[in-house]
Amino acid sequence: MPDHVHMLVSIPSRLSVSSFMGYLKGKSALMMFDKHANLKYKFGNRHFWAEGYYVSPVGLNEATIKKYSQD
């Protein structure tokens, strides 16, 4: 079972990367706990995601990265 997520996103310039990631991780964790109640017992402290994240600009490699993340 995979233990990480690859995403290709476009973040609006008005948002910082850290605020976008905080929102994304927070909202997705709440959605997972709401949809799968059994996860609340496994992650009782509600720390669904690990701390931190990796971000890299895409530039000209967007098609390559998109293909990699879909496979």
Secondary structure, DSSP 8 states (H G I E B T S, - for coil): ------------TTS-HHHHHHHHHHHHHHHHHHH-TTHHHHTTT---S-S-------GGGHHHHHHHHH-
